[in-house]
Amino acid sequence: MEKLSYSKAMKEIEEILKYIESQEVDVDILVDKVKKATELIRFCKNKLKLAEEELQKTLSELEETPNQETEPF
């Protein structure tokens, strides 16, 4: 099974939206599509949250590190 990435999840969400916006929506399929979209949105929100936390951690580490200028040889 292929690992889900943020970009793949977003693409699948876009495809689900296109289906929902189409004129030929089957109610039974619609329920499944909405459930899948909800799962994908949660996945994407979690990915964004983790990325933000990692970015904040990295920026904090940079701020804590003393400015070490290297001397020319």
C-alpha positions as CSV (number, residue, x, y, z in Angstrom):
1,M,0.0,0.0,0.0
2,E,1.3,3.4,-0.9
3,K,2.0,5.8,1.9
4,L,-0.4,8.8,1.9
5,S,1.2,12.2,1.5
6,Y,-0.2,15.7,2.1
7,S,-0.3,16.4,-1.7
8,K,-2.0,13.1,-2.5
9,A,-4.6,13.6,0.2
10,M,-5.3,17.1,-1.1
11,K,-5.7,15.8,-4.6
12,E,-8.1,13.2,-3.5
13,I,-10.1,15.8,-1.5
14,E,-10.3,17.9,-4.7
15,E,-11.5,14.9,-6.7
16,I,-14.2,14.2,-4.1
17,L,-15.3,17.9,-4.2
18,K,-15.6,17.6,-8.0
19,Y,-17.8,14.6,-7.6
20,I,-20.0,16.2,-5.0
21,E,-20.4,19.3,-7.2
22,S,-21.4,17.2,-10.3
23,Q,-25.0,16.9,-11.3
24,E,-25.0,13.1,-11.0
25,V,-24.5,12.5,-7.3
26,D,-25.6,9.1,-5.9
27,V,-26.6,9.5,-2.3
28,D,-25.1,6.2,-1.2
29,I,-21.8,7.1,-2.8
30,L,-22.0,10.6,-1.5
31,V,-22.0,9.4,2.1
32,D,-18.9,7.3,1.5
33,K,-17.2,10.2,-0.2
34,V,-18.0,12.7,2.6
35,K,-16.6,10.2,5.2
36,K,-13.4,9.7,3.1
37,A,-13.0,13.5,2.7
38,T,-13.4,13.9,6.4
39,E,-10.6,11.4,7.1
40,L,-8.4,13.1,4.5
41,I,-9.0,16.6,6.0
42,R,-8.1,15.3,9.4
43,F,-4.9,13.8,8.0
44,C,-4.0,17.1,6.3
45,K,-4.7,19.1,9.4
46,N,-2.5,16.8,11.4
47,K,0.3,17.0,8.8
48,L,0.1,20.8,8.9
49,K,0.1,20.9,12.7
50,L,3.2,18.6,12.9
51,A,5.0,20.7,10.2
52,E,4.2,23.9,12.2
53,E,5.5,22.3,15.4
54,E,8.7,21.1,13.7
55,L,9.3,24.5,12.2
56,Q,8.7,26.3,15.5
57,K,11.2,23.9,17.2
58,T,13.8,24.5,14.5
59,L,13.4,28.2,14.7
60,S,13.6,28.1,18.5
61,E,16.8,26.1,18.3
62,L,18.3,28.6,15.9
63,E,17.4,31.5,18.2
64,E,19.0,29.7,21.2
65,T,22.2,28.9,19.3
66,P,24.8,31.6,19.9
67,N,26.0,33.4,16.7
68,Q,29.2,31.6,15.9
69,E,31.1,33.4,13.2
70,T,33.9,31.5,11.7
71,E,37.2,33.2,11.4
72,P,39.0,33.4,8.1
73,F,41.9,31.0,7.7
